[in-house]
Amino acid sequence: MFDKLDDMLIHYEELMRMLGDPDVTQDTKRFTNLMKEQAELAPIVEAYKQYKQAKQDAEDSLALLEEENDEELRELAKEELSDAKKRIEELEHELKILLLPKDPNDDKNIILEIRAGAGGDEAALFAAELYRMYSNYADRQRWKVEIISLNENGIGGFKEVVAMVTGKGAYSKLKYESGVHRVQRVPETESGGRIHTSTATVAVMPEAEEVDVHIDMNDCRIDVMRASGNGGQCVNTTDSAVRLTHIPTGIVIYSQTEKSQLQNKEKAFRLLRSKLYDMELEKRQNSEAEERRSQIGTGDRSEKIRTYNFPQGRVTDHRIKLTLYKIDSIMNGDIDELLDNLIAADQSAKLAKMGEMN
């Protein structure tokens, strides 16, 4: 590991030299690529420099202990040695995590798809609340949320909502949310006060670029129609809504949120690309079953991953056996603690797997 880190340090210093070269700064494409590489290496290099300094501090304290007779100075050296050893241990763990193979999709935007499951209108209301939870979280991250398609149930619930979430690291944070979310509460429509259980399914897909997925136009059928439902003065006046059917897979996408047919068509193809890309990722993960089982974020979409129990005010993530008693703030978008624990559990599983391989 440390040979690799020494090589990274040398390469980083070379990158910094090149970024200061006038010939490089004039080549926009090369300069941008080097800046991106420098930004990726910077956290590793900084942690490694701190590690080397902690090692040096430990050696200096040890040397002082061996040479010094003054008891007060020896006690100070012992304390500094203990602090340095603790820091070395912390930085070693941090470096191992920083050196884990990076998911190539982590920096991508995402397509967020939420569907009401079992539970009728109550499930649709829960799906709408989940959408608001993720929207509020995205606002905190300063990400942009844009609805691609929406199917409402008439009482404020969503039978299905598909949205694009645009922002740095969106997939790296929200990829752990795919699966079945379960709610336990007394519905407003329930006169007997009995607790009902309903579900909604969440799918988080990395946005696919055109270079990631090739779509043969001969495999697609495009129908245009008048938009329906909420949408302003253009509803039912122009043929702006688009239904895109991908014949080989049977995927059907309906897009009507934009005023122009061209924009709705573009949104539909963005969603189709991401769905096809996600299907390919799932195939790959299925062929790597052992690796898939070791990773928190790539579980089965039919797996019940989390329960939101309103009477007890608790949210439980079943994958990492974490229960938090702050359901109101979580439903308001405060999901950092859940996501941070999922990321930590995923990293621990990957580190353990690497340890088995070494």
C-alpha positions as CSV (number, residue, x, y, z in Angstrom):
1,M,0.0,0.0,0.0
2,F,2.8,2.5,0.9
3,D,4.7,1.8,-2.3
4,K,1.5,2.8,-4.2
5,L,1.1,5.9,-2.0
6,D,4.7,6.9,-2.7
7,D,4.1,6.6,-6.4
8,M,0.9,8.7,-6.1
9,L,2.8,11.4,-4.2
10,I,5.4,11.6,-7.0
11,H,2.7,11.6,-9.7
12,Y,0.8,14.4,-7.8
13,E,3.9,16.6,-7.6
14,E,4.4,16.1,-11.3
15,L,0.8,17.0,-12.0
16,M,1.2,20.2,-10.0
17,R,4.3,21.1,-12.0
18,M,2.4,20.5,-15.3
19,L,-0.6,22.6,-14.1
20,G,1.8,25.5,-13.7
21,D,3.3,25.1,-17.2
22,P,2.0,27.9,-19.6
23,D,1.9,25.4,-22.5
24,V,-0.5,23.2,-20.5
25,T,-2.7,26.0,-19.3
26,Q,-3.3,27.1,-23.0
27,D,-4.5,23.6,-23.9
28,T,-8.0,23.7,-22.3
29,K,-8.9,20.0,-22.7
30,R,-5.6,18.8,-21.3
31,F,-5.7,21.4,-18.5
32,T,-9.2,20.3,-17.5
33,N,-8.3,16.6,-17.5
34,L,-5.2,17.3,-15.4
35,M,-7.2,19.4,-12.9
36,K,-9.8,16.6,-12.6
37,E,-7.0,14.1,-11.9
38,Q,-5.4,16.5,-9.4
39,A,-8.7,16.9,-7.6
40,E,-9.2,13.1,-7.3
41,L,-5.6,12.6,-5.9
42,A,-5.6,15.6,-3.5
43,P,-7.5,13.9,-0.6
44,I,-5.2,10.8,-0.7
45,V,-2.0,12.9,-1.0
46,E,-3.1,15.1,1.9
47,A,-3.9,12.1,4.2
48,Y,-0.6,10.5,3.2
49,K,1.4,13.6,4.1
50,Q,-0.4,13.8,7.5
51,Y,0.4,10.0,8.0
52,K,4.1,10.6,7.2
53,Q,4.2,13.6,9.6
54,A,2.5,11.4,12.3
55,K,5.2,8.7,11.8
56,Q,7.9,11.3,12.1
57,D,6.3,12.7,15.3
58,A,6.3,9.2,16.7
59,E,10.0,8.6,15.9
60,D,11.0,12.0,17.4
61,S,9.0,11.2,20.6
62,L,10.6,7.8,20.8
63,A,14.1,9.2,20.3
64,L,13.5,11.8,23.1
65,L,12.4,9.1,25.4
66,E,15.6,7.1,24.9
67,E,17.8,10.2,25.3
68,E,16.1,12.3,28.0
69,N,16.5,11.8,31.8
70,D,14.3,14.7,32.8
71,E,11.0,13.0,34.1
72,E,8.8,15.9,33.1
73,L,10.1,15.9,29.5
74,R,9.8,12.1,29.4
75,E,6.1,12.3,30.4
76,L,5.5,14.9,27.7
77,A,7.3,12.6,25.1
78,K,5.1,9.6,26.2
79,E,2.0,11.7,25.7
80,E,3.1,12.9,22.3
81,L,4.1,9.3,21.3
82,S,0.6,8.0,22.3
83,D,-1.1,10.8,20.3
84,A,1.0,10.1,17.3
85,K,0.3,6.3,17.4
86,K,-3.4,7.0,17.6
87,R,-3.2,9.4,14.7
88,I,-1.2,6.9,12.6
89,E,-3.9,4.2,13.2
90,E,-6.7,6.7,12.2
91,L,-4.9,7.8,9.1
92,E,-4.1,4.2,8.0
93,H,-7.8,3.4,8.1
94,E,-8.6,6.6,6.2
95,L,-6.0,5.8,3.6
96,K,-7.4,2.3,3.1
97,I,-10.9,3.7,2.5
98,L,-9.5,6.4,0.1
99,L,-7.7,3.7,-1.9
100,L,-10.8,1.5,-2.3
101,P,-11.8,1.2,-6.0
102,K,-14.1,4.1,-6.9
103,D,-17.5,3.4,-8.4
104,P,-17.3,4.9,-11.9
105,N,-20.9,6.1,-11.5
106,D,-20.5,7.9,-8.2
107,D,-20.2,11.4,-9.8
108,K,-23.2,10.9,-12.1
109,N,-26.6,12.5,-11.8
110,I,-29.4,10.1,-11.0
111,I,-32.9,9.1,-12.2
112,L,-35.1,8.7,-9.1
113,E,-38.1,6.5,-9.6
114,I,-40.7,6.0,-6.8
115,R,-43.8,3.8,-7.2
116,A,-46.6,3.1,-4.8
117,G,-46.7,-0.6,-3.8
118,A,-49.1,-2.5,-1.6
119,G,-51.6,-0.4,0.3
120,G,-53.7,1.5,-2.3
121,D,-54.2,5.2,-1.6
122,E,-52.1,5.1,1.6
123,A,-49.1,3.6,-0.4
124,A,-49.5,6.5,-3.0
125,L,-49.5,9.1,-0.1
126,F,-46.3,7.4,1.3
127,A,-44.7,7.5,-2.2
128,A,-45.4,11.3,-2.4
129,E,-43.8,11.7,1.1
130,L,-40.7,9.8,0.1
131,Y,-40.4,12.0,-3.0
132,R,-40.6,15.1,-0.8
133,M,-38.1,13.6,1.6
134,Y,-35.5,13.1,-1.2
135,S,-36.4,16.6,-2.7
136,N,-35.7,18.3,0.7
137,Y,-32.5,16.3,1.0
138,A,-31.5,17.4,-2.5
139,D,-32.2,21.1,-1.6
140,R,-29.8,20.7,1.4
141,Q,-27.1,19.4,-1.0
142,R,-27.9,22.2,-3.5
143,W,-28.9,19.7,-6.1
144,K,-31.5,20.3,-8.7
145,V,-34.6,18.1,-8.9
146,E,-36.7,18.0,-12.1
147,I,-39.8,15.8,-12.5
148,I,-39.8,13.7,-15.7
149,S,-43.2,12.0,-15.3
150,L,-45.8,12.0,-12.6
151,N,-49.0,9.9,-12.1
152,E,-51.1,11.3,-9.2
153,N,-54.0,9.6,-7.4
154,G,-56.2,12.7,-6.9
155,I,-55.8,13.0,-3.1
156,G,-52.2,14.2,-3.0
157,G,-50.6,10.8,-3.5
158,F,-48.2,9.6,-6.3
159,K,-48.9,6.3,-8.0
160,E,-45.5,6.9,-9.7
161,V,-43.0,9.7,-9.9
162,V,-39.8,9.8,-12.0
163,A,-37.4,12.7,-11.5
164,M,-33.9,13.7,-12.5
165,V,-31.6,14.7,-9.6
166,T,-28.6,16.8,-10.9
167,G,-25.7,17.5,-8.6
168,K,-22.1,16.4,-7.7
169,G,-22.0,13.0,-6.0
170,A,-25.8,12.4,-6.3
171,Y,-25.4,8.7,-7.1
172,S,-22.6,8.2,-4.5
173,K,-25.1,9.3,-1.8
174,L,-28.4,8.0,-3.0
175,K,-27.5,4.7,-4.6
176,Y,-28.2,2.9,-1.3
177,E,-31.9,3.9,-1.4
178,S,-33.0,1.4,-4.0
179,G,-35.4,-1.2,-2.6
180,V,-38.8,-1.5,-0.9
181,H,-39.6,1.1,1.8
182,R,-42.3,0.2,4.3
183,V,-44.6,2.5,6.3
184,Q,-46.5,1.5,9.4
185,R,-49.1,4.1,10.7
186,V,-52.8,4.8,11.1
187,P,-54.1,6.2,7.8
188,E,-56.3,9.3,8.0
189,T,-59.0,7.4,6.2
190,E,-59.0,4.7,8.9
191,S,-61.8,5.3,11.4
192,G,-61.0,2.4,13.7
193,G,-57.5,3.6,14.4
194,R,-55.8,0.5,13.3
195,I,-52.1,0.5,12.1
196,H,-51.7,-0.3,8.4
197,T,-48.6,-1.4,6.6
198,S,-48.0,0.0,3.1
199,T,-45.0,0.0,0.8
200,A,-43.4,2.0,-1.9
201,T,-40.5,1.0,-4.2
202,V,-37.6,3.3,-4.8
203,A,-35.2,2.9,-7.7
204,V,-32.0,5.0,-8.1
205,M,-30.3,4.8,-11.5
206,P,-27.2,6.6,-12.6
207,E,-27.9,8.9,-15.5
208,A,-26.5,7.4,-18.7
209,E,-24.8,9.5,-21.3
210,E,-25.1,8.7,-25.0
211,V,-21.5,7.2,-24.9
212,D,-22.7,4.8,-22.2
213,V,-25.7,3.4,-24.1
214,H,-26.4,3.1,-27.8
215,I,-30.1,3.2,-28.7
216,D,-31.1,1.9,-32.1
217,M,-34.0,4.1,-33.3
218,N,-35.4,1.1,-35.2
219,D,-36.1,-0.4,-31.7
220,C,-38.2,2.6,-30.6
221,R,-41.7,3.7,-31.2
222,I,-42.7,7.3,-30.5
223,D,-46.3,8.4,-30.0
224,V,-47.3,12.0,-29.4
225,M,-50.5,13.1,-27.7
226,R,-52.1,15.9,-25.7
227,A,-50.9,16.3,-22.2
228,S,-53.4,15.6,-19.4
229,G,-53.7,16.6,-15.7
230,N,-51.9,19.6,-14.1
231,G,-49.6,21.5,-16.4
232,G,-50.9,24.9,-17.2
233,Q,-52.4,26.4,-20.3
234,C,-50.7,24.0,-22.7
235,V,-52.6,21.0,-21.3
236,N,-55.1,19.6,-23.9
237,T,-54.2,22.3,-26.4
238,T,-51.0,20.9,-28.1
239,D,-49.7,17.5,-28.9
240,S,-46.7,18.0,-26.6
241,A,-46.8,14.7,-24.6
242,V,-44.5,11.9,-25.7
243,R,-44.9,8.1,-25.1
244,L,-41.6,6.3,-25.9
245,T,-41.7,2.5,-26.3
246,H,-38.5,0.4,-26.4
247,I,-39.7,-2.7,-28.3
248,P,-36.9,-5.2,-27.3
249,T,-37.3,-4.6,-23.6
250,G,-41.0,-3.5,-23.4
251,I,-40.0,-0.3,-21.5
252,V,-42.6,2.4,-21.9
253,I,-41.9,6.0,-20.9
254,Y,-44.5,8.8,-20.8
255,S,-43.2,12.4,-20.6
256,Q,-45.4,15.4,-20.5
257,T,-43.9,17.9,-18.0
258,E,-42.5,20.2,-20.7
259,K,-44.4,22.6,-23.0
260,S,-42.6,21.4,-26.1
261,Q,-42.8,18.0,-27.7
262,L,-39.0,18.2,-28.4
263,Q,-38.2,18.7,-24.7
264,N,-40.5,15.9,-23.6
265,K,-38.9,13.6,-26.2
266,E,-35.4,14.5,-25.0
267,K,-36.4,13.7,-21.4
268,A,-38.0,10.4,-22.4
269,F,-34.7,9.3,-24.1
270,R,-32.6,10.4,-21.1
271,L,-34.8,8.2,-18.9
272,L,-34.7,5.3,-21.4
273,R,-30.9,5.5,-21.6
274,S,-30.6,5.4,-17.8
275,K,-33.0,2.4,-17.5
276,L,-31.1,0.4,-20.1
277,Y,-27.8,1.3,-18.4
278,D,-29.2,0.3,-15.0
279,M,-30.4,-3.1,-16.5
280,E,-26.8,-3.7,-17.8
281,L,-25.4,-2.8,-14.4
282,E,-27.8,-5.3,-12.7
283,K,-26.8,-8.0,-15.1
284,R,-23.2,-7.4,-14.3
285,Q,-23.9,-7.5,-10.6
286,N,-25.8,-10.7,-10.9
287,S,-22.8,-12.3,-12.6
288,E,-20.6,-11.1,-9.7
289,A,-22.9,-12.5,-7.0
290,E,-20.3,-12.8,-4.3
291,E,-19.2,-9.2,-4.7
292,R,-22.8,-8.0,-4.9
293,R,-23.6,-9.7,-1.6
294,S,-20.7,-7.9,0.1
295,Q,-21.9,-4.4,-1.0
296,I,-24.7,-2.6,0.8
297,G,-25.7,-0.5,-2.1
298,T,-26.4,-3.1,-4.7
299,G,-29.1,-5.2,-3.1
300,D,-32.2,-6.8,-4.7
301,R,-34.8,-4.2,-5.7
302,S,-37.5,-6.4,-4.1
303,E,-35.7,-6.4,-0.7
304,K,-37.4,-4.5,2.1
305,I,-34.7,-2.2,3.1
306,R,-36.3,0.2,5.6
307,T,-39.4,0.6,7.8
308,Y,-40.9,4.0,8.8
309,N,-43.0,3.4,12.0
310,F,-45.0,6.6,12.8
311,P,-46.7,5.5,16.1
312,Q,-43.2,4.8,17.6
313,G,-41.5,7.7,15.8
314,R,-38.7,5.4,14.5
315,V,-37.0,4.6,11.2
316,T,-35.2,1.2,10.9
317,D,-32.7,0.3,8.1
318,H,-32.8,-3.5,8.1
319,R,-29.5,-3.9,6.1
320,I,-27.4,-2.4,8.8
321,K,-29.8,-2.9,11.8
322,L,-29.8,0.9,12.5
323,T,-32.9,2.4,14.3
324,L,-33.3,6.2,14.6
325,Y,-36.0,7.8,16.7
326,K,-36.4,11.0,14.6
327,I,-39.0,10.2,12.0
328,D,-40.2,13.8,11.6
329,S,-36.8,15.2,10.7
330,I,-36.0,12.2,8.5
331,M,-39.3,12.6,6.5
332,N,-38.3,16.3,6.2
333,G,-35.1,15.3,4.4
334,D,-32.6,14.9,7.3
335,I,-31.3,11.5,6.1
336,D,-27.5,12.2,6.4
337,E,-27.1,9.9,9.4
338,L,-28.8,7.0,7.6
339,L,-26.7,7.6,4.4
340,D,-23.4,8.1,6.4
341,N,-24.0,4.8,8.2
342,L,-24.8,2.9,5.0
343,I,-21.6,4.3,3.3
344,A,-19.5,3.3,6.3
345,A,-21.0,-0.2,6.3
346,D,-20.4,-0.6,2.6
347,Q,-16.8,0.6,3.0
348,S,-16.2,-1.9,6.0
349,A,-17.6,-4.8,3.9
350,K,-15.3,-3.9,1.0
351,L,-12.2,-3.5,3.4
352,A,-13.0,-6.9,4.9
353,K,-13.2,-8.5,1.4
354,M,-9.9,-6.9,0.5
355,G,-8.4,-8.3,3.7
356,E,-9.6,-11.8,2.7
357,M,-8.0,-11.5,-0.7
358,N,-4.6,-10.3,0.7
